[in-house]
Amino acid sequence: MSAAFLYALVGVGLFSLGLYALIVHAHLLRKILALNVMGNGVFLVLVALARRTGEARPDAVPHAMVITGIVVAVSATAFALTLMLKLSAATGRAELPDDRRE
Amino acid sequence: MEAVILLQWTFDTFLGLGLLWLAWRALACPDLFRAIVLFVAFGLLLAMAWVSLDAPDVALAEAAIGAGLTGALLLAALARLRSSETNVEVAGQPEKKGLKVRNPQWLPVVVLLPVAAGLGYVVLSLPPDAVGLSAQVAANLETGGVSNPVTAVLLNFRGYDTLLEMVVLLLALLGVWSLGGAALRREDAPGLVLDTLSRLLAPVLILVAGYLLWVGAHAPGGAFQAGSVLGAAGVLLLLAGWRLHAGLAALPLRLALVAGSGIFLAMAVFTLLMEGQLLKYPPAQAGILILVLETAATVSIGVTLAALFLGGRPPNKQDHR
């Protein structure tokens, strides 16, 4: 196993951790953090797999896609945070309503 | 040589474990403020992982955006959340409700373990050597206009990705603006340190952005990294109490916001008419065309990121009526 696969597995771990936190946490800020961790896991898998070129220069196409993804992630995060603030201003809670209590 | 390889392996292993541990702490820590600080530390560690994976372009973008701007956005949102929550009568709730868990915790673990195991199996079953598209990139680099392969992919070979991404940035800002006016922050004067530091740092950051933009043609750097450094300069100035002059908030601000996508679109139509293919530059002029596109994109990315941090739409002259 090379270092590329080590990092790819860490990426899979980050994705799973983020998915778990996304499900179990009720607070929306925590859900946004969890989504960011999941995204970073995907980026790590992409860049790690681009490193499988041996001694040669790594594949530049996944690098470019990840740079694009980082900028898209930050703008989506900003939009999600604004939605959360609006929800909290309207309802007083930064959480989604719990289905089971209704 | 053996020792170097062993050292590299130790470093990679500890970095990977550190990433997983920091992510876990950021997601499980009861206090939201600490969680965000841990997430910023996670971003910085991730930037080191990019360097270790020979992706310096990604590392630059991560250090400026993933660790810097995302952290600033999250902290600003948390501050606004706290102030709105204390205004609306929920102050009596326990402080640690950020950790409130909804379901029995074993159920998601049981569901997610096979998912994680399956993903891990798929990753490990991939061939250990794969050059991907690097041969095509290397073969076409001569006609690409720039010698940094990542910049060539971003602005030339897959320029439509970047074109659409500029539009995504603009859409995110439109979404934020359409959700309401400028959220007014506390207007107390910044401390002496912040005030002096921001005056000293803002010109340096602009200079760094210009350098990254220029050097991106042949070394790690480029429009995204330069734009995010520019955005960071904007965030620093906004934190120190600087606001855009009301005369500039109407048309000039909007022109700066759409410059990237506008010039990109114009270039796309132009190349479609001249060369018959979307964003296919004539090889002789490719370098200068890419520099023009990158400059416009840098300005737009920087201004958009700073505007996203500010939150609402800055007030126009007309709004003061």
Interface residues (C-beta under 8 A of the other chain):
Chain A: M1 S2 A3 A4 F5 L6 Y7 A8 L9 V10 G11 V12 G13 L14 F15 S16 L17 G18 L19 Y20 A21 I23 V24 H25 A26 H27 L29 R30 I32 L33 A34 N36 V37 N40 F43 L44 V45 V47 A48 L49 A50 R51 R52 T53 G54 A56 R57 P58 D59 A60 V61 P62 H63 A64 M65 V66 I67 T68 I70 V71 V72 A73 V74 S75 A76 T77 A78 F79 L81 T82 L83 M84 L85 K86 S88 A89 G92 R93 A94 E95 D98
Chain B: Q8 W9 D12 T13 G16 L19 L20 A23 W24 A26 L27 A28 L32 A35 I36 F39 F42 G43 L46 A49 W50 S52 L53 D54 A55 D57 V58 A61 E62 I65 G66 L69 T70 L73 L74 A77 L78 R80 L81 S84 E85 V88 E89 V90 K97 G98 L99 K100 V101 R102 N103 Q105 P108 V109 L112 V115 A116 L119 G120 V123 L124 L126 P127 P128 D129 A130 V131 G132 L133 S134 V137 A138 P149 V150 A152 V153 L154 F157 R158 D161 T162 E165 V168 L169 A172 L173 G175 V176 L179 G180 A183 G222 F224 S228 I301 T304 L305 L308 F309 G311
